[in-house]
Amino acid sequence: MTQPQPAMYSLLEGFLSDFPWSDNMRHKLRVTADRDDVKFILACKTDGKLTASAYTRQPKPWPNYAVAVWCRHPVTDAGSKSKTQQAVELVEKRGLTPHAAAKQLGLSASAVYRALDRVQERTICPCCRQVVRDGFEIDESVLKIPSDGPASS
């Protein structure tokens, strides 16, 4: 029988709000998540009690009592996204306001507005989703995925 995988969270606020943490525990988890050496926080349920454990490296495999995991830098094929890139994605794909996305990620709203302004009517790289700067071009021959022309947001 295969062990179920814990729910993965890249945003701390979702990890904190989706579980019935006490106010004191939420505060402690925020403080723990601010530490540079902490990469993962696991929400664990044993004997009906919700607890948390912090890790500096990813355990292999996840403990069987883990129900959710917050990851500082989610492991993806494209690499980690900056908080600003995550905020722009929340605005574009999930319909959040720039202010709400900024608050969720701990950014200033002006940083999100500036990032949105930078991507409007600009060529976006289909691989990394970053703005292609003036004077540079996308080399279509090295793309892993075919492009249907310049990607603009």
C-alpha positions as a Markdown table, in Angstrom:
| # | Residue | x | y | z |
|---|---|---|---|---|
| 1 | Met | 0.0 | 0.0 | 0.0 |
| 2 | Thr | 1.4 | 3.4 | -1.0 |
| 3 | Gln | 1.7 | 6.1 | 1.6 |
| 4 | Pro | -0.4 | 9.2 | 0.8 |
| 5 | Gln | 1.7 | 12.3 | 0.1 |
| 6 | Pro | 1.2 | 15.3 | 2.4 |
| 7 | Ala | -0.3 | 18.5 | 0.9 |
| 8 | Met | 2.4 | 20.9 | -0.3 |
| 9 | Tyr | 2.3 | 24.6 | 0.4 |
| 10 | Ser | 4.6 | 27.3 | -1.1 |
| 11 | Leu | 2.8 | 30.1 | 0.7 |
| 12 | Leu | 3.1 | 30.2 | 4.5 |
| 13 | Glu | -0.3 | 32.0 | 4.9 |
| 14 | Gly | -2.1 | 29.1 | 3.3 |
| 15 | Phe | -0.3 | 26.6 | 5.5 |
| 16 | Leu | -1.2 | 28.6 | 8.6 |
| 17 | Ser | -4.8 | 29.2 | 7.7 |
| 18 | Asp | -5.8 | 25.8 | 6.4 |
| 19 | Phe | -5.1 | 24.1 | 9.8 |
| 20 | Pro | -6.5 | 24.8 | 13.3 |
| 21 | Trp | -3.3 | 26.2 | 14.8 |
| 22 | Ser | -3.6 | 28.2 | 18.0 |
| 23 | Asp | -2.6 | 31.9 | 17.7 |
| 24 | Asn | 0.5 | 31.2 | 19.8 |
| 25 | Met | 1.5 | 28.3 | 17.4 |
| 26 | Arg | 0.9 | 30.4 | 14.3 |
| 27 | His | 3.2 | 33.0 | 15.8 |
| 28 | Lys | 5.9 | 30.4 | 16.5 |
| 29 | Leu | 5.6 | 29.0 | 13.0 |
| 30 | Arg | 6.0 | 32.4 | 11.4 |
| 31 | Val | 9.1 | 33.0 | 13.5 |
| 32 | Thr | 10.5 | 29.6 | 12.6 |
| 33 | Ala | 9.7 | 30.1 | 8.9 |
| 34 | Asp | 11.7 | 33.4 | 9.0 |
| 35 | Arg | 14.9 | 31.5 | 10.0 |
| 36 | Asp | 17.2 | 31.2 | 6.9 |
| 37 | Asp | 18.2 | 27.6 | 7.8 |
| 38 | Val | 14.6 | 26.3 | 7.9 |
| 39 | Lys | 13.5 | 25.0 | 4.5 |
| 40 | Phe | 10.5 | 22.8 | 5.4 |
| 41 | Ile | 7.8 | 22.9 | 8.1 |
| 42 | Leu | 5.7 | 19.7 | 8.5 |
| 43 | Ala | 2.2 | 19.7 | 9.9 |
| 44 | Cys | 1.9 | 16.3 | 11.6 |
| 45 | Lys | -1.1 | 14.5 | 13.1 |
| 46 | Thr | -0.5 | 11.9 | 15.7 |
| 47 | Asp | -3.1 | 10.6 | 18.1 |
| 48 | Gly | -5.5 | 13.3 | 16.8 |
| 49 | Lys | -3.1 | 16.0 | 17.9 |
| 50 | Leu | -1.7 | 18.6 | 15.4 |
| 51 | Thr | 2.0 | 19.4 | 15.8 |
| 52 | Ala | 4.7 | 20.8 | 13.6 |
| 53 | Ser | 8.3 | 20.0 | 12.9 |
| 54 | Ala | 10.9 | 22.1 | 11.2 |
| 55 | Tyr | 13.6 | 20.7 | 8.8 |
| 56 | Thr | 16.7 | 22.2 | 7.3 |
| 57 | Arg | 16.7 | 19.5 | 4.6 |
| 58 | Gln | 14.0 | 17.5 | 2.9 |
| 59 | Pro | 13.4 | 14.2 | 4.6 |
| 60 | Lys | 13.3 | 11.1 | 2.3 |
| 61 | Pro | 10.6 | 9.9 | 2.5 |
| 62 | Trp | 8.2 | 12.3 | 4.3 |
| 63 | Pro | 7.1 | 10.9 | 7.7 |
| 64 | Asn | 3.9 | 8.9 | 7.4 |
| 65 | Tyr | 2.2 | 11.1 | 10.0 |
| 66 | Ala | 2.9 | 14.3 | 8.0 |
| 67 | Val | -0.4 | 15.8 | 6.6 |
| 68 | Ala | 1.1 | 19.0 | 5.1 |
| 69 | Val | 4.4 | 20.6 | 4.2 |
| 70 | Trp | 5.4 | 24.2 | 3.8 |
| 71 | Cys | 8.4 | 24.6 | 1.5 |
| 72 | Arg | 10.5 | 27.7 | 1.5 |
| 73 | His | 11.5 | 27.1 | -2.1 |
| 74 | Pro | 9.2 | 24.7 | -3.8 |
| 75 | Val | 11.0 | 22.1 | -5.9 |
| 76 | Thr | 10.0 | 22.6 | -9.5 |
| 77 | Asp | 11.5 | 21.8 | -12.9 |
| 78 | Ala | 11.8 | 25.5 | -13.7 |
| 79 | Gly | 13.5 | 26.4 | -10.5 |
| 80 | Ser | 12.4 | 28.7 | -7.7 |
| 81 | Lys | 10.4 | 31.8 | -8.3 |
| 82 | Ser | 11.0 | 35.0 | -6.5 |
| 83 | Lys | 8.3 | 36.3 | -4.2 |
| 84 | Thr | 7.5 | 39.0 | -6.8 |
| 85 | Gln | 7.1 | 36.4 | -9.5 |
| 86 | Gln | 4.8 | 34.4 | -7.3 |
| 87 | Ala | 2.8 | 37.6 | -6.6 |
| 88 | Val | 2.4 | 38.3 | -10.3 |
| 89 | Glu | 1.3 | 34.7 | -10.8 |
| 90 | Leu | -1.3 | 35.0 | -8.1 |
| 91 | Val | -2.7 | 38.1 | -9.8 |
| 92 | Glu | -2.7 | 36.7 | -13.3 |
| 93 | Lys | -3.7 | 33.1 | -12.6 |
| 94 | Arg | -5.8 | 33.3 | -9.4 |
| 95 | Gly | -7.3 | 36.7 | -9.8 |
| 96 | Leu | -6.0 | 38.2 | -6.6 |
| 97 | Thr | -5.6 | 42.0 | -6.4 |
| 98 | Pro | -2.0 | 43.2 | -6.4 |
| 99 | His | -2.5 | 44.4 | -2.9 |
| 100 | Ala | -3.8 | 41.0 | -1.7 |
| 101 | Ala | -1.0 | 39.1 | -3.4 |
| 102 | Ala | 1.6 | 41.4 | -1.9 |
| 103 | Lys | 0.2 | 41.0 | 1.6 |
| 104 | Gln | 0.0 | 37.2 | 1.2 |
| 105 | Leu | 3.7 | 37.0 | 0.3 |
| 106 | Gly | 5.0 | 39.7 | 2.6 |
| 107 | Leu | 5.8 | 42.3 | -0.1 |
| 108 | Ser | 4.9 | 45.9 | -0.6 |
| 109 | Ala | 2.0 | 46.4 | -3.0 |
| 110 | Ser | 4.1 | 48.9 | -5.0 |
| 111 | Ala | 6.6 | 46.1 | -5.8 |
| 112 | Val | 3.8 | 44.0 | -7.3 |
| 113 | Tyr | 2.4 | 46.9 | -9.2 |
| 114 | Arg | 5.9 | 47.7 | -10.6 |
| 115 | Ala | 6.4 | 44.1 | -11.7 |
| 116 | Leu | 3.0 | 44.0 | -13.4 |
| 117 | Asp | 3.9 | 47.3 | -15.2 |
| 118 | Arg | 7.2 | 45.7 | -16.4 |
| 119 | Val | 5.5 | 42.7 | -18.0 |
| 120 | Gln | 2.7 | 44.6 | -19.8 |
| 121 | Glu | 3.3 | 44.7 | -23.6 |
| 122 | Arg | 6.7 | 43.1 | -23.2 |
| 123 | Thr | 8.1 | 39.9 | -24.5 |
| 124 | Ile | 8.1 | 37.2 | -21.9 |
| 125 | Cys | 10.5 | 34.2 | -22.0 |
| 126 | Pro | 8.3 | 31.0 | -22.3 |
| 127 | Cys | 10.8 | 29.0 | -20.1 |
| 128 | Cys | 11.4 | 31.2 | -17.1 |
| 129 | Arg | 8.5 | 33.7 | -17.5 |
| 130 | Gln | 10.8 | 36.7 | -17.1 |
| 131 | Val | 10.8 | 39.8 | -19.2 |
| 132 | Val | 13.2 | 39.7 | -22.2 |
| 133 | Arg | 15.2 | 42.9 | -21.9 |
| 134 | Asp | 15.6 | 45.3 | -24.8 |
| 135 | Gly | 18.4 | 44.2 | -27.2 |
| 136 | Phe | 18.0 | 40.5 | -26.4 |
| 137 | Glu | 16.1 | 37.8 | -28.3 |
| 138 | Ile | 14.7 | 34.4 | -27.5 |
| 139 | Asp | 16.7 | 31.7 | -29.2 |
| 140 | Glu | 13.9 | 29.4 | -30.3 |
| 141 | Ser | 16.3 | 26.5 | -31.1 |
| 142 | Val | 17.2 | 26.0 | -27.4 |
| 143 | Leu | 13.7 | 26.0 | -26.0 |
| 144 | Lys | 12.5 | 22.8 | -24.4 |
| 145 | Ile | 8.9 | 23.6 | -25.4 |
| 146 | Pro | 8.0 | 25.1 | -28.8 |
| 147 | Ser | 7.0 | 28.7 | -28.8 |
| 148 | Asp | 4.0 | 30.1 | -30.8 |
| 149 | Gly | 5.9 | 33.3 | -31.2 |
| 150 | Pro | 6.7 | 36.0 | -28.6 |
| 151 | Ala | 4.8 | 35.3 | -25.4 |
| 152 | Ser | 3.3 | 38.5 | -24.0 |
| 153 | Ser | 1.3 | 38.9 | -20.8 |
